[in-house]
Amino acid sequence: MTMARPLPILLLLGLAVTLCQANLTDECLWCMCYVSSNGCKMPEPVCQNNGWGEVCGPWAMSKPYWMDGGNQNGDFYACAEDWSCNESTVRSYLARYVTSPYATCQYYARTHVGGPNGASQEYTLDYWYQVKDCLDYGIYTPPPTTD
């Protein structure tokens, strides 16, 4: 009697989970940037105190957010000044915390602004409504490319 090998089954399950994960659209990401920095602009100065702590860059990321997003570029302040590092951090952060295959832009936006449990927090609704308006009216500005 031969035992079935569990490895191929586990690989198939992992592939299925990966394929079923929701995608963060560029438009959603751009609208989060638009709302976070009043037009998807690099803030001047790059880091500002928003009343509860320091946030930096066009997506208004905090140092703990940056750390959860993978410590991109190895230096928080260098990353905050770099468009592609900001975007990479946000994408990594959201990939880490948004795992539902049915996630919508609302879920992504509320997680972005409210943390891992932000999608269920009432205080994140105002941010979501601003992102939704941006999407509905097409008022986003794509971030500059660094090519």
Chimera marker file (.cmm) of the C-alpha trace (Angstrom):
<marker_set name="trace">
<marker id="1" x="0.000" y="0.000" z="0.000" r="1" g="1" b="0" radius="0.5"/>
<marker id="2" x="1.409" y="3.355" z="-1.031" r="1" g="1" b="0" radius="0.5"/>
<marker id="3" x="0.852" y="6.478" z="1.045" r="1" g="1" b="0" radius="0.5"/>
<marker id="4" x="-0.329" y="9.549" z="-0.848" r="1" g="1" b="0" radius="0.5"/>
<marker id="5" x="2.124" y="12.389" z="-0.806" r="1" g="1" b="0" radius="0.5"/>
<marker id="6" x="0.667" y="15.467" z="0.898" r="1" g="1" b="0" radius="0.5"/>
<marker id="7" x="3.121" y="17.897" z="-0.733" r="1" g="1" b="0" radius="0.5"/>
<marker id="8" x="1.409" y="18.115" z="-4.151" r="1" g="1" b="0" radius="0.5"/>
<marker id="9" x="-1.952" y="18.659" z="-2.457" r="1" g="1" b="0" radius="0.5"/>
<marker id="10" x="-0.517" y="21.413" z="-0.253" r="1" g="1" b="0" radius="0.5"/>
<marker id="11" x="1.056" y="23.094" z="-3.271" r="1" g="1" b="0" radius="0.5"/>
<marker id="12" x="-2.264" y="23.048" z="-5.107" r="1" g="1" b="0" radius="0.5"/>
<marker id="13" x="-4.066" y="24.494" z="-2.086" r="1" g="1" b="0" radius="0.5"/>
<marker id="14" x="-1.468" y="27.239" z="-1.779" r="1" g="1" b="0" radius="0.5"/>
<marker id="15" x="-1.842" y="28.070" z="-5.461" r="1" g="1" b="0" radius="0.5"/>
<marker id="16" x="-5.628" y="28.166" z="-5.120" r="1" g="1" b="0" radius="0.5"/>
<marker id="17" x="-5.416" y="30.574" z="-2.173" r="1" g="1" b="0" radius="0.5"/>
<marker id="18" x="-2.971" y="32.779" z="-4.086" r="1" g="1" b="0" radius="0.5"/>
<marker id="19" x="-5.186" y="32.843" z="-7.172" r="1" g="1" b="0" radius="0.5"/>
<marker id="20" x="-8.279" y="33.671" z="-5.108" r="1" g="1" b="0" radius="0.5"/>
<marker id="21" x="-6.782" y="36.676" z="-3.344" r="1" g="1" b="0" radius="0.5"/>
<marker id="22" x="-8.457" y="39.944" z="-4.291" r="1" g="1" b="0" radius="0.5"/>
<marker id="23" x="-6.488" y="42.459" z="-6.310" r="1" g="1" b="0" radius="0.5"/>
<marker id="24" x="-5.835" y="46.009" z="-5.225" r="1" g="1" b="0" radius="0.5"/>
<marker id="25" x="-6.640" y="48.131" z="-8.282" r="1" g="1" b="0" radius="0.5"/>
<marker id="26" x="-4.410" y="50.997" z="-9.322" r="1" g="1" b="0" radius="0.5"/>
<marker id="27" x="-7.378" y="53.359" z="-9.164" r="1" g="1" b="0" radius="0.5"/>
<marker id="28" x="-8.082" y="52.388" z="-5.564" r="1" g="1" b="0" radius="0.5"/>
<marker id="29" x="-4.416" y="52.829" z="-4.644" r="1" g="1" b="0" radius="0.5"/>
<marker id="30" x="-4.268" y="56.201" z="-6.419" r="1" g="1" b="0" radius="0.5"/>
<marker id="31" x="-7.392" y="57.424" z="-4.637" r="1" g="1" b="0" radius="0.5"/>
<marker id="32" x="-5.932" y="56.416" z="-1.277" r="1" g="1" b="0" radius="0.5"/>
<marker id="33" x="-2.882" y="58.495" z="-2.200" r="1" g="1" b="0" radius="0.5"/>
<marker id="34" x="-5.097" y="61.351" z="-3.386" r="1" g="1" b="0" radius="0.5"/>
<marker id="35" x="-7.000" y="61.459" z="-0.093" r="1" g="1" b="0" radius="0.5"/>
<marker id="36" x="-3.946" y="60.851" z="2.114" r="1" g="1" b="0" radius="0.5"/>
<marker id="37" x="-1.939" y="63.759" z="0.696" r="1" g="1" b="0" radius="0.5"/>
<marker id="38" x="-4.516" y="66.176" z="-0.715" r="1" g="1" b="0" radius="0.5"/>
<marker id="39" x="-4.001" y="65.287" z="-4.353" r="1" g="1" b="0" radius="0.5"/>
<marker id="40" x="-1.420" y="62.470" z="-4.332" r="1" g="1" b="0" radius="0.5"/>
<marker id="41" x="1.479" y="64.830" z="-3.802" r="1" g="1" b="0" radius="0.5"/>
<marker id="42" x="4.728" y="64.453" z="-1.917" r="1" g="1" b="0" radius="0.5"/>
<marker id="43" x="4.025" y="66.524" z="1.210" r="1" g="1" b="0" radius="0.5"/>
<marker id="44" x="6.259" y="69.437" z="2.215" r="1" g="1" b="0" radius="0.5"/>
<marker id="45" x="7.733" y="68.608" z="4.638" r="1" g="1" b="0" radius="0.5"/>
<marker id="46" x="7.671" y="64.896" z="3.845" r="1" g="1" b="0" radius="0.5"/>
<marker id="47" x="6.838" y="63.976" z="7.452" r="1" g="1" b="0" radius="0.5"/>
<marker id="48" x="4.126" y="65.703" z="9.461" r="1" g="1" b="0" radius="0.5"/>
<marker id="49" x="2.413" y="65.244" z="12.797" r="1" g="1" b="0" radius="0.5"/>
<marker id="50" x="-1.268" y="64.565" z="12.186" r="1" g="1" b="0" radius="0.5"/>
<marker id="51" x="-2.312" y="64.875" z="15.833" r="1" g="1" b="0" radius="0.5"/>
<marker id="52" x="-1.703" y="61.280" z="16.877" r="1" g="1" b="0" radius="0.5"/>
<marker id="53" x="1.781" y="60.763" z="15.476" r="1" g="1" b="0" radius="0.5"/>
<marker id="54" x="4.196" y="61.260" z="12.644" r="1" g="1" b="0" radius="0.5"/>
<marker id="55" x="3.090" y="60.243" z="9.149" r="1" g="1" b="0" radius="0.5"/>
<marker id="56" x="5.226" y="60.526" z="6.060" r="1" g="1" b="0" radius="0.5"/>
<marker id="57" x="4.974" y="60.458" z="2.299" r="1" g="1" b="0" radius="0.5"/>
<marker id="58" x="2.027" y="60.678" z="-0.074" r="1" g="1" b="0" radius="0.5"/>
<marker id="59" x="0.185" y="57.733" z="1.511" r="1" g="1" b="0" radius="0.5"/>
<marker id="60" x="0.748" y="59.138" z="5.039" r="1" g="1" b="0" radius="0.5"/>
<marker id="61" x="2.492" y="56.055" z="6.424" r="1" g="1" b="0" radius="0.5"/>
<marker id="62" x="3.751" y="55.800" z="9.982" r="1" g="1" b="0" radius="0.5"/>
<marker id="63" x="6.951" y="54.027" z="10.944" r="1" g="1" b="0" radius="0.5"/>
<marker id="64" x="5.051" y="50.977" z="12.327" r="1" g="1" b="0" radius="0.5"/>
<marker id="65" x="3.076" y="50.827" z="9.037" r="1" g="1" b="0" radius="0.5"/>
<marker id="66" x="6.360" y="50.932" z="7.097" r="1" g="1" b="0" radius="0.5"/>
<marker id="67" x="7.756" y="48.138" z="9.283" r="1" g="1" b="0" radius="0.5"/>
<marker id="68" x="4.643" y="45.991" z="8.701" r="1" g="1" b="0" radius="0.5"/>
<marker id="69" x="5.024" y="46.755" z="4.988" r="1" g="1" b="0" radius="0.5"/>
<marker id="70" x="8.425" y="45.087" z="4.925" r="1" g="1" b="0" radius="0.5"/>
<marker id="71" x="10.960" y="47.770" z="5.902" r="1" g="1" b="0" radius="0.5"/>
<marker id="72" x="11.250" y="48.827" z="2.253" r="1" g="1" b="0" radius="0.5"/>
<marker id="73" x="14.626" y="50.429" z="1.361" r="1" g="1" b="0" radius="0.5"/>
<marker id="74" x="15.838" y="49.665" z="4.910" r="1" g="1" b="0" radius="0.5"/>
<marker id="75" x="15.390" y="53.284" z="6.055" r="1" g="1" b="0" radius="0.5"/>
<marker id="76" x="12.020" y="54.783" z="6.956" r="1" g="1" b="0" radius="0.5"/>
<marker id="77" x="12.838" y="58.395" z="6.117" r="1" g="1" b="0" radius="0.5"/>
<marker id="78" x="14.568" y="57.512" z="2.841" r="1" g="1" b="0" radius="0.5"/>
<marker id="79" x="11.524" y="55.444" z="1.886" r="1" g="1" b="0" radius="0.5"/>
<marker id="80" x="9.172" y="58.273" z="2.848" r="1" g="1" b="0" radius="0.5"/>
<marker id="81" x="10.880" y="60.539" z="0.299" r="1" g="1" b="0" radius="0.5"/>
<marker id="82" x="10.708" y="57.973" z="-2.517" r="1" g="1" b="0" radius="0.5"/>
<marker id="83" x="7.512" y="57.464" z="-4.544" r="1" g="1" b="0" radius="0.5"/>
<marker id="84" x="8.172" y="53.864" z="-5.547" r="1" g="1" b="0" radius="0.5"/>
<marker id="85" x="9.163" y="52.899" z="-2.002" r="1" g="1" b="0" radius="0.5"/>
<marker id="86" x="5.932" y="54.446" z="-0.679" r="1" g="1" b="0" radius="0.5"/>
<marker id="87" x="3.833" y="52.508" z="-3.171" r="1" g="1" b="0" radius="0.5"/>
<marker id="88" x="5.719" y="49.273" z="-2.547" r="1" g="1" b="0" radius="0.5"/>
<marker id="89" x="5.243" y="49.674" z="1.210" r="1" g="1" b="0" radius="0.5"/>
<marker id="90" x="1.494" y="50.266" z="0.862" r="1" g="1" b="0" radius="0.5"/>
<marker id="91" x="1.075" y="47.299" z="-1.482" r="1" g="1" b="0" radius="0.5"/>
<marker id="92" x="3.073" y="45.034" z="0.858" r="1" g="1" b="0" radius="0.5"/>
<marker id="93" x="1.205" y="46.217" z="3.940" r="1" g="1" b="0" radius="0.5"/>
<marker id="94" x="-2.168" y="45.605" z="2.319" r="1" g="1" b="0" radius="0.5"/>
<marker id="95" x="-1.087" y="42.220" z="0.935" r="1" g="1" b="0" radius="0.5"/>
<marker id="96" x="-0.152" y="41.250" z="4.486" r="1" g="1" b="0" radius="0.5"/>
<marker id="97" x="-3.394" y="42.336" z="6.145" r="1" g="1" b="0" radius="0.5"/>
<marker id="98" x="-6.044" y="42.007" z="3.434" r="1" g="1" b="0" radius="0.5"/>
<marker id="99" x="-6.373" y="38.299" z="2.781" r="1" g="1" b="0" radius="0.5"/>
<marker id="100" x="-10.012" y="37.935" z="1.791" r="1" g="1" b="0" radius="0.5"/>
<marker id="101" x="-10.542" y="36.889" z="-1.820" r="1" g="1" b="0" radius="0.5"/>
<marker id="102" x="-13.635" y="39.127" z="-1.754" r="1" g="1" b="0" radius="0.5"/>
<marker id="103" x="-11.908" y="42.302" z="-0.547" r="1" g="1" b="0" radius="0.5"/>
<marker id="104" x="-13.104" y="45.510" z="-2.141" r="1" g="1" b="0" radius="0.5"/>
<marker id="105" x="-11.491" y="48.916" z="-2.412" r="1" g="1" b="0" radius="0.5"/>
<marker id="106" x="-13.456" y="49.868" z="0.694" r="1" g="1" b="0" radius="0.5"/>
<marker id="107" x="-11.791" y="47.052" z="2.640" r="1" g="1" b="0" radius="0.5"/>
<marker id="108" x="-8.335" y="48.037" z="1.350" r="1" g="1" b="0" radius="0.5"/>
<marker id="109" x="-8.833" y="51.742" z="2.067" r="1" g="1" b="0" radius="0.5"/>
<marker id="110" x="-10.193" y="51.223" z="5.563" r="1" g="1" b="0" radius="0.5"/>
<marker id="111" x="-7.353" y="48.792" z="6.374" r="1" g="1" b="0" radius="0.5"/>
<marker id="112" x="-4.829" y="51.291" z="5.036" r="1" g="1" b="0" radius="0.5"/>
<marker id="113" x="-6.042" y="54.111" z="7.243" r="1" g="1" b="0" radius="0.5"/>
<marker id="114" x="-7.148" y="52.056" z="10.260" r="1" g="1" b="0" radius="0.5"/>
<marker id="115" x="-4.682" y="49.202" z="10.507" r="1" g="1" b="0" radius="0.5"/>
<marker id="116" x="-5.269" y="45.450" z="10.422" r="1" g="1" b="0" radius="0.5"/>
<marker id="117" x="-8.762" y="45.774" z="11.949" r="1" g="1" b="0" radius="0.5"/>
<marker id="118" x="-9.585" y="49.098" z="10.305" r="1" g="1" b="0" radius="0.5"/>
<marker id="119" x="-12.125" y="47.671" z="7.882" r="1" g="1" b="0" radius="0.5"/>
<marker id="120" x="-14.526" y="47.085" z="10.772" r="1" g="1" b="0" radius="0.5"/>
<marker id="121" x="-13.884" y="50.360" z="12.617" r="1" g="1" b="0" radius="0.5"/>
<marker id="122" x="-16.428" y="53.161" z="12.297" r="1" g="1" b="0" radius="0.5"/>
<marker id="123" x="-13.761" y="55.874" z="12.418" r="1" g="1" b="0" radius="0.5"/>
<marker id="124" x="-12.384" y="54.707" z="9.034" r="1" g="1" b="0" radius="0.5"/>
<marker id="125" x="-15.654" y="55.402" z="7.216" r="1" g="1" b="0" radius="0.5"/>
<marker id="126" x="-14.923" y="59.100" z="6.575" r="1" g="1" b="0" radius="0.5"/>
<marker id="127" x="-11.653" y="58.177" z="4.853" r="1" g="1" b="0" radius="0.5"/>
<marker id="128" x="-13.469" y="55.542" z="2.795" r="1" g="1" b="0" radius="0.5"/>
<marker id="129" x="-16.157" y="58.036" z="1.720" r="1" g="1" b="0" radius="0.5"/>
<marker id="130" x="-13.425" y="60.378" z="0.479" r="1" g="1" b="0" radius="0.5"/>
<marker id="131" x="-11.752" y="57.528" z="-1.432" r="1" g="1" b="0" radius="0.5"/>
<marker id="132" x="-15.140" y="56.526" z="-2.876" r="1" g="1" b="0" radius="0.5"/>
<marker id="133" x="-15.782" y="60.091" z="-4.064" r="1" g="1" b="0" radius="0.5"/>
<marker id="134" x="-12.368" y="60.080" z="-5.706" r="1" g="1" b="0" radius="0.5"/>
<marker id="135" x="-13.232" y="56.830" z="-7.506" r="1" g="1" b="0" radius="0.5"/>
<marker id="136" x="-16.770" y="57.896" z="-8.425" r="1" g="1" b="0" radius="0.5"/>
<marker id="137" x="-15.657" y="61.214" z="-9.905" r="1" g="1" b="0" radius="0.5"/>
<marker id="138" x="-12.319" y="60.036" z="-11.312" r="1" g="1" b="0" radius="0.5"/>
<marker id="139" x="-10.414" y="62.824" z="-9.583" r="1" g="1" b="0" radius="0.5"/>
<marker id="140" x="-7.330" y="60.770" z="-8.742" r="1" g="1" b="0" radius="0.5"/>
<marker id="141" x="-3.908" y="61.582" z="-10.080" r="1" g="1" b="0" radius="0.5"/>
<marker id="142" x="-1.581" y="58.661" z="-10.736" r="1" g="1" b="0" radius="0.5"/>
<marker id="143" x="1.670" y="58.985" z="-8.793" r="1" g="1" b="0" radius="0.5"/>
<marker id="144" x="4.667" y="60.070" z="-10.868" r="1" g="1" b="0" radius="0.5"/>
<marker id="145" x="6.670" y="57.245" z="-12.367" r="1" g="1" b="0" radius="0.5"/>
<marker id="146" x="10.269" y="56.852" z="-11.327" r="1" g="1" b="0" radius="0.5"/>
<marker id="147" x="11.448" y="55.273" z="-14.580" r="1" g="1" b="0" radius="0.5"/>
<link id1="1" id2="2" r="1" g="1" b="0" radius="0.2"/>
<link id1="2" id2="3" r="1" g="1" b="0" radius="0.2"/>
<link id1="3" id2="4" r="1" g="1" b="0" radius="0.2"/>
<link id1="4" id2="5" r="1" g="1" b="0" radius="0.2"/>
<link id1="5" id2="6" r="1" g="1" b="0" radius="0.2"/>
<link id1="6" id2="7" r="1" g="1" b="0" radius="0.2"/>
<link id1="7" id2="8" r="1" g="1" b="0" radius="0.2"/>
<link id1="8" id2="9" r="1" g="1" b="0" radius="0.2"/>
<link id1="9" id2="10" r="1" g="1" b="0" radius="0.2"/>
<link id1="10" id2="11" r="1" g="1" b="0" radius="0.2"/>
<link id1="11" id2="12" r="1" g="1" b="0" radius="0.2"/>
<link id1="12" id2="13" r="1" g="1" b="0" radius="0.2"/>
<link id1="13" id2="14" r="1" g="1" b="0" radius="0.2"/>
<link id1="14" id2="15" r="1" g="1" b="0" radius="0.2"/>
<link id1="15" id2="16" r="1" g="1" b="0" radius="0.2"/>
<link id1="16" id2="17" r="1" g="1" b="0" radius="0.2"/>
<link id1="17" id2="18" r="1" g="1" b="0" radius="0.2"/>
<link id1="18" id2="19" r="1" g="1" b="0" radius="0.2"/>
<link id1="19" id2="20" r="1" g="1" b="0" radius="0.2"/>
<link id1="20" id2="21" r="1" g="1" b="0" radius="0.2"/>
<link id1="21" id2="22" r="1" g="1" b="0" radius="0.2"/>
<link id1="22" id2="23" r="1" g="1" b="0" radius="0.2"/>
<link id1="23" id2="24" r="1" g="1" b="0" radius="0.2"/>
<link id1="24" id2="25" r="1" g="1" b="0" radius="0.2"/>
<link id1="25" id2="26" r="1" g="1" b="0" radius="0.2"/>
<link id1="26" id2="27" r="1" g="1" b="0" radius="0.2"/>
<link id1="27" id2="28" r="1" g="1" b="0" radius="0.2"/>
<link id1="28" id2="29" r="1" g="1" b="0" radius="0.2"/>
<link id1="29" id2="30" r="1" g="1" b="0" radius="0.2"/>
<link id1="30" id2="31" r="1" g="1" b="0" radius="0.2"/>
<link id1="31" id2="32" r="1" g="1" b="0" radius="0.2"/>
<link id1="32" id2="33" r="1" g="1" b="0" radius="0.2"/>
<link id1="33" id2="34" r="1" g="1" b="0" radius="0.2"/>
<link id1="34" id2="35" r="1" g="1" b="0" radius="0.2"/>
<link id1="35" id2="36" r="1" g="1" b="0" radius="0.2"/>
<link id1="36" id2="37" r="1" g="1" b="0" radius="0.2"/>
<link id1="37" id2="38" r="1" g="1" b="0" radius="0.2"/>
<link id1="38" id2="39" r="1" g="1" b="0" radius="0.2"/>
<link id1="39" id2="40" r="1" g="1" b="0" radius="0.2"/>
<link id1="40" id2="41" r="1" g="1" b="0" radius="0.2"/>
<link id1="41" id2="42" r="1" g="1" b="0" radius="0.2"/>
<link id1="42" id2="43" r="1" g="1" b="0" radius="0.2"/>
<link id1="43" id2="44" r="1" g="1" b="0" radius="0.2"/>
<link id1="44" id2="45" r="1" g="1" b="0" radius="0.2"/>
<link id1="45" id2="46" r="1" g="1" b="0" radius="0.2"/>
<link id1="46" id2="47" r="1" g="1" b="0" radius="0.2"/>
<link id1="47" id2="48" r="1" g="1" b="0" radius="0.2"/>
<link id1="48" id2="49" r="1" g="1" b="0" radius="0.2"/>
<link id1="49" id2="50" r="1" g="1" b="0" radius="0.2"/>
<link id1="50" id2="51" r="1" g="1" b="0" radius="0.2"/>
<link id1="51" id2="52" r="1" g="1" b="0" radius="0.2"/>
<link id1="52" id2="53" r="1" g="1" b="0" radius="0.2"/>
<link id1="53" id2="54" r="1" g="1" b="0" radius="0.2"/>
<link id1="54" id2="55" r="1" g="1" b="0" radius="0.2"/>
<link id1="55" id2="56" r="1" g="1" b="0" radius="0.2"/>
<link id1="56" id2="57" r="1" g="1" b="0" radius="0.2"/>
<link id1="57" id2="58" r="1" g="1" b="0" radius="0.2"/>
<link id1="58" id2="59" r="1" g="1" b="0" radius="0.2"/>
<link id1="59" id2="60" r="1" g="1" b="0" radius="0.2"/>
<link id1="60" id2="61" r="1" g="1" b="0" radius="0.2"/>
<link id1="61" id2="62" r="1" g="1" b="0" radius="0.2"/>
<link id1="62" id2="63" r="1" g="1" b="0" radius="0.2"/>
<link id1="63" id2="64" r="1" g="1" b="0" radius="0.2"/>
<link id1="64" id2="65" r="1" g="1" b="0" radius="0.2"/>
<link id1="65" id2="66" r="1" g="1" b="0" radius="0.2"/>
<link id1="66" id2="67" r="1" g="1" b="0" radius="0.2"/>
<link id1="67" id2="68" r="1" g="1" b="0" radius="0.2"/>
<link id1="68" id2="69" r="1" g="1" b="0" radius="0.2"/>
<link id1="69" id2="70" r="1" g="1" b="0" radius="0.2"/>
<link id1="70" id2="71" r="1" g="1" b="0" radius="0.2"/>
<link id1="71" id2="72" r="1" g="1" b="0" radius="0.2"/>
<link id1="72" id2="73" r="1" g="1" b="0" radius="0.2"/>
<link id1="73" id2="74" r="1" g="1" b="0" radius="0.2"/>
<link id1="74" id2="75" r="1" g="1" b="0" radius="0.2"/>
<link id1="75" id2="76" r="1" g="1" b="0" radius="0.2"/>
<link id1="76" id2="77" r="1" g="1" b="0" radius="0.2"/>
<link id1="77" id2="78" r="1" g="1" b="0" radius="0.2"/>
<link id1="78" id2="79" r="1" g="1" b="0" radius="0.2"/>
<link id1="79" id2="80" r="1" g="1" b="0" radius="0.2"/>
<link id1="80" id2="81" r="1" g="1" b="0" radius="0.2"/>
<link id1="81" id2="82" r="1" g="1" b="0" radius="0.2"/>
<link id1="82" id2="83" r="1" g="1" b="0" radius="0.2"/>
<link id1="83" id2="84" r="1" g="1" b="0" radius="0.2"/>
<link id1="84" id2="85" r="1" g="1" b="0" radius="0.2"/>
<link id1="85" id2="86" r="1" g="1" b="0" radius="0.2"/>
<link id1="86" id2="87" r="1" g="1" b="0" radius="0.2"/>
<link id1="87" id2="88" r="1" g="1" b="0" radius="0.2"/>
<link id1="88" id2="89" r="1" g="1" b="0" radius="0.2"/>
<link id1="89" id2="90" r="1" g="1" b="0" radius="0.2"/>
<link id1="90" id2="91" r="1" g="1" b="0" radius="0.2"/>
<link id1="91" id2="92" r="1" g="1" b="0" radius="0.2"/>
<link id1="92" id2="93" r="1" g="1" b="0" radius="0.2"/>
<link id1="93" id2="94" r="1" g="1" b="0" radius="0.2"/>
<link id1="94" id2="95" r="1" g="1" b="0" radius="0.2"/>
<link id1="95" id2="96" r="1" g="1" b="0" radius="0.2"/>
<link id1="96" id2="97" r="1" g="1" b="0" radius="0.2"/>
<link id1="97" id2="98" r="1" g="1" b="0" radius="0.2"/>
<link id1="98" id2="99" r="1" g="1" b="0" radius="0.2"/>
<link id1="99" id2="100" r="1" g="1" b="0" radius="0.2"/>
<link id1="100" id2="101" r="1" g="1" b="0" radius="0.2"/>
<link id1="101" id2="102" r="1" g="1" b="0" radius="0.2"/>
<link id1="102" id2="103" r="1" g="1" b="0" radius="0.2"/>
<link id1="103" id2="104" r="1" g="1" b="0" radius="0.2"/>
<link id1="104" id2="105" r="1" g="1" b="0" radius="0.2"/>
<link id1="105" id2="106" r="1" g="1" b="0" radius="0.2"/>
<link id1="106" id2="107" r="1" g="1" b="0" radius="0.2"/>
<link id1="107" id2="108" r="1" g="1" b="0" radius="0.2"/>
<link id1="108" id2="109" r="1" g="1" b="0" radius="0.2"/>
<link id1="109" id2="110" r="1" g="1" b="0" radius="0.2"/>
<link id1="110" id2="111" r="1" g="1" b="0" radius="0.2"/>
<link id1="111" id2="112" r="1" g="1" b="0" radius="0.2"/>
<link id1="112" id2="113" r="1" g="1" b="0" radius="0.2"/>
<link id1="113" id2="114" r="1" g="1" b="0" radius="0.2"/>
<link id1="114" id2="115" r="1" g="1" b="0" radius="0.2"/>
<link id1="115" id2="116" r="1" g="1" b="0" radius="0.2"/>
<link id1="116" id2="117" r="1" g="1" b="0" radius="0.2"/>
<link id1="117" id2="118" r="1" g="1" b="0" radius="0.2"/>
<link id1="118" id2="119" r="1" g="1" b="0" radius="0.2"/>
<link id1="119" id2="120" r="1" g="1" b="0" radius="0.2"/>
<link id1="120" id2="121" r="1" g="1" b="0" radius="0.2"/>
<link id1="121" id2="122" r="1" g="1" b="0" radius="0.2"/>
<link id1="122" id2="123" r="1" g="1" b="0" radius="0.2"/>
<link id1="123" id2="124" r="1" g="1" b="0" radius="0.2"/>
<link id1="124" id2="125" r="1" g="1" b="0" radius="0.2"/>
<link id1="125" id2="126" r="1" g="1" b="0" radius="0.2"/>
<link id1="126" id2="127" r="1" g="1" b="0" radius="0.2"/>
<link id1="127" id2="128" r="1" g="1" b="0" radius="0.2"/>
<link id1="128" id2="129" r="1" g="1" b="0" radius="0.2"/>
<link id1="129" id2="130" r="1" g="1" b="0" radius="0.2"/>
<link id1="130" id2="131" r="1" g="1" b="0" radius="0.2"/>
<link id1="131" id2="132" r="1" g="1" b="0" radius="0.2"/>
<link id1="132" id2="133" r="1" g="1" b="0" radius="0.2"/>
<link id1="133" id2="134" r="1" g="1" b="0" radius="0.2"/>
<link id1="134" id2="135" r="1" g="1" b="0" radius="0.2"/>
<link id1="135" id2="136" r="1" g="1" b="0" radius="0.2"/>
<link id1="136" id2="137" r="1" g="1" b="0" radius="0.2"/>
<link id1="137" id2="138" r="1" g="1" b="0" radius="0.2"/>
<link id1="138" id2="139" r="1" g="1" b="0" radius="0.2"/>
<link id1="139" id2="140" r="1" g="1" b="0" radius="0.2"/>
<link id1="140" id2="141" r="1" g="1" b="0" radius="0.2"/>
<link id1="141" id2="142" r="1" g="1" b="0" radius="0.2"/>
<link id1="142" id2="143" r="1" g="1" b="0" radius="0.2"/>
<link id1="143" id2="144" r="1" g="1" b="0" radius="0.2"/>
<link id1="144" id2="145" r="1" g="1" b="0" radius="0.2"/>
<link id1="145" id2="146" r="1" g="1" b="0" radius="0.2"/>
<link id1="146" id2="147" r="1" g="1" b="0" radius="0.2"/>
</marker_set>
